[in-house]
Amino acid sequence: MSNRLNTTPNDLRAFWMPFTANRQFKQNPRMLVGAKDMHFTASDGRQILDGTAGLWCVNAGHCRPKITEAIAQQAGELDYAPAFQMGHPKAFELANRLVDIAPDGMNHVLFTNSGSESVETALKVALAYHRVKGDGSRSRLIGRERGYHGVNFGGISVGGIVTNRKMFGTLLTGVDHMPHTHLPAQNAFTKGQPEHGGDIASELERIVTLHDASTIAAVIVEPVAGSTGVLIPPKGYLKKLREICTKHGILLIFDEVITGFGRLGSPFAAQHYDVMPDMITSAKGLTNGVIPMGAVFVTSEIHDAFMQGPEHMIEFFHGYTYSGSPIASAAALATLDTYKEEGLLTRAAEIAPYWEEQLHSLKDCPHVIDIRNTGLIGAIELDPIVGEPTKRAFSAFLKAYDDGLLIRTTGDIIALSPPLIISKEQIDELFEKLRKVLKGVA
Ligand SMILES: Cc1ncc(COP(=O)(O)O)c(C=O)c1O
C-alpha cells in the first residue's frame, strides 16, 4: 500500500473549502490521495468509482501517462513565458488544434484559466465587439434562470442560481434573464431531448421587445444546463434562440464548460445540436481537468472586427498572466492527443444508449421523481424531504461515498458524468451501487 495513505492532516481549520459544507466535512473528512483511470483512492485505502469525472472535467480518466509526462517535460523545458507581447510555440499549436475540432467558423481562441474566466472573457468580447463596430449602445446581457456561468461577477449576473447570487449585492446592471426550460409535469422521465418547451425560446422575443434589440449585446446559455441539475434543451429550443439572436444582431454565446470535449458524443454541443453560436466558452475537459485552463472560441467576424487601428496598438485590453501558459498548453495538447488516440470525443455517442437504459432502470427506486439524460450525462431528481431541501440528496452523496462511488448533488438532484472511458461493466457497477444507495436513504 502506498505510503501516501493515512496522511489525513490533523488540523483542517485553515482551508475554507469552496462550495462545501465546511463544518460537516471537517467533522468527517472525505480525503482523496490518489487516482487512476476510473477510480480515486481514498485516504483509508478504498477505491472510489468516479461517477462525475471529478467535477465534470476528467474526461479521459485519471493520471493518464501522456498528460502527466507532457506536464513534467514542459516544466523542465520552459516553465513560464510572459503572456503579454510575447509568445511560445505550444499556445499557437494548441489554438490551431482547438480550431480544428471546433464547429466550422470558430477560428480564433482566447485562453483563460477557468470556466468562470472564460465566461467573463466572452461577455467582455461581446460588449467590446459591438463597440468596435460602432454599435456601443448594445450593452445589455441576457442569461437564463437556473443558468450557471461560474462565480465571478459577470457570470453570477447572467447566471440564474439564486444561492450563488443573493449575497452579492446588485451585480452587473443591464442584465435580464430568460425563463428556464424545466417542465417536469410534461417532460418527467424523458429519454434525451424533451418534447415540450421548445417554444420557451420565444420568451427571448418578449425580452428583446421590452429592451429593444439595439440595447442588447449578447445572450448566454449552457446548451445543457449542468450545475443546476442537468436540464436538457427541449427539441427546437436552441435553434429558435439562434434564429432570434440572428434576426436582432445579438451575439449568441454557448457556455460549453461542461459540454465541451466530448461529453455529448461530439467535440462540442454546438455540433451535437447542429446550432452554431458566435462564441463558445470552455475549460474543464480542455486539459482533462489536470491544469487550470479555459478557452473562448470566437468567429472570424468577431476577431477581425478588432483588427483595426495602428498596428502597434493592443487590440483588446484583456488577458491573464497565465493565458495559454506553457505547462497548461502542454497538458492540453497531450489531452487532445489522448482524446484522439482513444476516440473519446465521440465515444459518448456509442455508449449513450446503454447509459440511458441503465440510468432509467432506477425509475422505480424510492424518492425518484424524474430522470434525465443526454450523452454521458445523467440526472436523478429526488423528492425533497419536506422542510429540509437538499438533505435527501446530500445523504445519498454521503452514503454513495461510503459505498465506493462518487456522485454529485445539487439541490435534491443527483448529477452523473463519468469519465468518457467508462466501460459497460463499470456503468453496471455504478447503477448497482446507486440503486442500493437510493434504497437506503430515508
Ligand atoms: C457551464 C459552466 N460555466 C462555467 C463554469 C465555471 O467553471 P470554473 O469552476 O472552472 O470557473 C462551470 C463550472 O462548473 C460551468 O459548468
The ligand as a Tripos MOL2 file, in Angstrom:
@<TRIPOS>MOLECULE
LIG
   16    16     1     0     0
SMALL
NO_CHARGES

@<TRIPOS>ATOM
      1 C1        -21.4010   25.9540  -17.6620 C.3       1 LIG1
      2 C2        -20.3200   26.3750  -16.7200 C.ar      1 LIG1
      3 N1        -19.7500   27.5840  -16.8620 N.ar      1 LIG1
      4 C3        -18.7700   27.9980  -16.0620 C.ar      1 LIG1
      5 C4        -18.3020   27.1810  -15.0370 C.ar      1 LIG1
      6 C5        -17.2290   27.6760  -14.1340 C.3       1 LIG1
      7 O1        -16.0540   26.9800  -14.3080 O.3       1 LIG1
      8 P1        -14.8740   27.1110  -13.2290 P.3       1 LIG1
      9 O2        -15.3420   26.4200  -11.9870 O.co2     1 LIG1
     10 O3        -13.7120   26.4340  -13.9030 O.co2     1 LIG1
     11 O4        -14.6250   28.5610  -13.0030 O.co2     1 LIG1
     12 C6        -18.8590   25.9210  -14.8580 C.ar      1 LIG1
     13 C7        -18.3930   25.0480  -13.7890 C.2       1 LIG1
     14 O5        -18.9810   24.0240  -13.4790 O.2       1 LIG1
     15 C8        -19.9030   25.5100  -15.7050 C.ar      1 LIG1
     16 O6        -20.4940   24.3180  -15.5640 O.3       1 LIG1
@<TRIPOS>BOND
     1     1     2 1
     2     2     3 ar
     3     2    15 ar
     4     3     4 ar
     5     4     5 ar
     6     5     6 1
     7     5    12 ar
     8     6     7 1
     9     7     8 1
    10     8     9 2
    11     8    10 1
    12     8    11 1
    13    12    13 1
    14    12    15 ar
    15    13    14 2
    16    15    16 1
@<TRIPOS>SUBSTRUCTURE
     1 LIG1         1 GROUP 0 **** ****
